[in-house]
Amino acid sequence: MSALVATLRANRWYIYQRERFPVVAHGLLVASFSSAAICFSALLRGADRMPSGWLLAAGFVSSFLIFLQLRICDEFKDAEDDARWRAYRPVPRGVVTLGQLRVVGIGSGVVLAVIALRVNPVLLVLLAGVWAYLALMSAEFFVPRWLKAHPSLYLLSHMMIMPLIDFFISGFDWSRAHVGPPPELAWFLAVSFFNGVVVEVGRKIRGPQDEEEGVETYSKIWGIPTSVGIWLAALAVAGVFALGAAHAIHLLRFETVLLAGVYVAAATVATLFVRRHRTVLAKGIEGLSALWTLLMYLGLGTIPLLVRSV
């Protein structure tokens, strides 16, 4: 058994996922994201039972593969900077190659297309929209220098892919029901956008002692007080849209209680970090970003529909 574990840990793909795309950590967030998109759409239609297991699994696999493609595209986009400034990463040090990642990306695309076709061919159009925007992101919208000089617009433009993914995954419900997307789904799409901002900003806040040359973080670009303030503001705005979504499915009180506790914890950790700049507090901000996102999605779809199904 120990030999098997040692072999696994030495495998190049195990190393890559551990360092660049942790399967377990990403899997939990992706599962909450995909199931919530499907379940929230079902709740808006008045459903009182959980979607089928295969449909939830198809949504999860599709979400997971799209986020994997996002990571692969980043590897190509950042290859030059990684080689210069982050030689410790798996691609620059030769653990995996860009060519191998290209094969994985193409293979995952085939799987995504097959799943979409199996669920409902309409989803192929939505998937094409996600891929088109991903291509624009990878090309930095053909203005890479200008975007880098405007980090706020860079952040917002890249986060627009989140509601596109969300809309695609929600279609696993409404397209199967042969109806159009519910208008109230707009609340949920806004939630996914601002949750994306929360996670992206939260993972790029560091103390001065942890900053790296050539690595752009929001704490370096905006300064610690401003970056933390923007993170808290993104949490608040995401919370407002989450409450709008909760109201649409008659769960306003439940979602309010669920999010209030996390926000208080986030504000406490953020205040301490601004004062002390400790590494553990920066990690706390990143962790709370994930916790906030996980609980918000569970509270807006999966948990309520699961309770109704019992």
N, C-alpha and C positions, 0 to 999 in steps of 0.2 A: 504493500500500500504506500509506504513511504517513498519507494522508488517511482511509483506512478505519479505521486504528487510532485516529486523532484523533476520528473520529465515534463510534466505539465507546466511547471513554473519556468522551465527553460525554453518552452515553446515560444517562438517569435510572436505568434498572435496573442498568446496569453500575456506576454510582456506588453504588447501594444495596447491591448484593451485595459490593462491595469494602469498604464500611465496616461493614456489619451482618451479612453472611452470605457470607463469601468462599467461592466455589464450589470452588476447587481445594483449599484447606486443609480445608474441611468435607467435601469429596468423598472425600479420602483416608481420613479417620477413619470416615466413614459406610460406605465400601466395606469397610474392615476389620471394622467392627461387623456389618454385614449378612451378609457372607460367612462370618464366624466363627459367627454364630448358626445359619445353615443347615448349615455343614460340621460343627459340633460335634454337632448333632442327628444328622446322617448317620453320624458316627463312633460315636456311642452305639448306633446301629442295626447297626453292623458293616459299614458301606459301605467299599469299597476304591477308589472312584473319585469324581472331582469331580462335583457336581451339574451339570445341564445349564447351558449358558451363559445361556439365556433365563431360567431360574429365578433364577440369581444376579443377573442384570440386573433382574429384577422385584423381587427383595428389595432391591437397592440403590436403585432408583427410589422404592420405597415408603418405605424408611428416610429417604431424602433429603427427600422431601415431608413426612413427619411432622415432621422437625426444622425444616423451613421453616415449617410451621404453628406450631410452638413459638415460633419467632422472631416470626412475625406476631402471635400472641396476646400476646407480651410488648410489642409496639409499642402495642397497644390498652391493655393493663393499665398501662403506664408512660407513657402519653401526657401526662398532667398534669405529672408530675415532669420528663419530658423537656423539655416546653415551658418549665418554670420554671428548671431547672438545666442542661439539656444541649441548648441551642438549636442547637448545632453538628451535631447528628445529622440524618440525611436527612429524617425526617418533620417535625420542627419547622421546618426551614428550607425545606420545600416541594419537595424533590427528588421525593418520592413522597407520595401522600396515604393516609390510612387507608382511604378508599373504594377506592382502587386495590389496596391490600393485601388488602382484604376479598374482592375479585374473585379475586385470585390464590389466596387461601386456599380459597375455595369451589371454584374450578377444580381445585386440587390434590386436594381431597376427592373430587371426581368420578373423577379418575384413580386414586386409591387404591382406591376402591370397585370400579372396573372390573378392576383388577389382582387384587384379592382374589377377586372372583367368578370370574375366569379361572383362577386357581391352584386354589382350592377354596372353595366358598361358606361353609364353616365359618369361614374367616378373616374373614368379614364380622362375625361375633360378636366375635372378638378385636379387630378394628379398632374396633368400636363401644365396647368397653371402654376402649381407648386414648383415644378422643375424649371419652368421658364423664369420664375422669380429667383430661384436658386442660381441659375446661370447668370442672371444680372448681378446678383450679389458677388458671385465668384469673379466677375469682371469689374467689381467695384463700380458698377453702373457707368463704366467707361470714363470715370473721372476720379481715379484713385488718389491723386495728389490733393485734389480739392476736398475729397471726403476726409482724408487724414488730417487736413487742416481744420476740419469742422467736426470734432469728435461727437458732439451732440447729434448732428444730422447723421453721422455714420451709425451711431447706435440705433436711432429711430428707424433709419432705412432698413437696417438688417433685421430689426425686430418685426417688421411687417410680414415676414414669412410665417410667424407664429399663428396669426389668425387664418392665414391661408391653409396651413396644415390642419388647424382645428376645423375649418370649414369642410375640408376633404374628409376628415375622420367622422365628423358629425353626419356626413352623407351616408355612412354605413347604416344609419337608422332611417332617416327620412327618405332616402332614395329607395330603400328596400320596402318602405311603406307606400311607395308610389305617390308621394306628395312632395310639394316644394319645401324648401327650408323654412321653418317657423320664423316669423319676424323677430320674436324675442331672442332668437339665437344671437342677435347682434350684441346683447349684453355679454354673452359668454365669449364671443370673439374679442371684445374689448378687454375682458379679463385676461385672455391668453396673451394679448399684446403687452399689457403692463406687467404681467407675471414674467414675461420674457425679459423685460427691462430690469425687474427686481433681481432675477437670477444672474443676468449678465453683469450688472453693476456690482452686485454683492460678491461675485467671485473675483472681481478685479479691484478690490479695496485691500490695501496692505499697509502695514506700518513702515516707517522709513527704513528700518533695519532689514526689511524683506524685499525691498525694491531691487530690480535687476536692470543692469544697463541694457538698453535696446528693447526692453519689454515695456510696452505702454499699458499702464493701469490707470483707472480713473482717479485713484488717490494721488497719482503723480501728475496727471493732467490738470485736475481741478483743485487739488489739495484735499486734505483729509476732511475738514469740516464741510466743504461743499459737496464732495462725493457722498459722504454719509447723509447729508441733508437730502440730496437727490434720491438716494436709496430709500429713505424713509418716506419721501413724497411719493415715490413710485408705489411703495407698499400701500399708502393711503388711497391713492387713485385706484389701484387694483381692487382694494377693499370696497370702495364706493361702487364700482361696476359689479363686483361680486354680490353686493347687497341688492343691486337692481336685478341681477339674474336670480337671486334667491327669492325676491319678491314675485318674480314671474312664475315660480313653481311653488309659491306659498310656503317658503321656508326661511323667511326673513329673520325671525328670532333665533332659530338654530344657527344660521350662518353668522349672525352678529356675535353670539356668544363664542362660537368656535374661533373666529378671527381676532376678537378683542384681546384674548389672552396672549396670542402669539404676537400681536402688535405691541403690547406692553413690554413683553420680553425683548422684542427687537429694539424698541426705543431705549430700553435700559442698557442693553449691550452696546448699542451705537453711542450712547452718551459716555459710557465708560471708555470706549475705544478712542473717541475724540480727545479725551483727557489723558489717556495712558499709552496709546499706540501699541499695545501689546499684540504679539502674534496670535495668541490664543483667542483674543477678542475679535481679530480680523477673521479667524476661522469660524468664530461664533456667528459673525454676520453672514458668511457663506452658508453655514449650516442652517441658520434661521431662514435664509432665502429658500432653501430646499424644503424645509418644514412648512413654511407658509404656503408654498405652491402645492405641496402634497395634500395638506389638510383642506385647502380651499377647493381643490378639484374633487376630493372625496366628498366634501360637504355639499357640493353643487350637483352631484349626479349619482355617484355609485352608492353611497350610504343611504340616502333617502329611498332610492328605488329598491335597494336590497331589503330595507325595512318593510316596504310595502309588499314585497314579494313573500315575506315570511307569513 
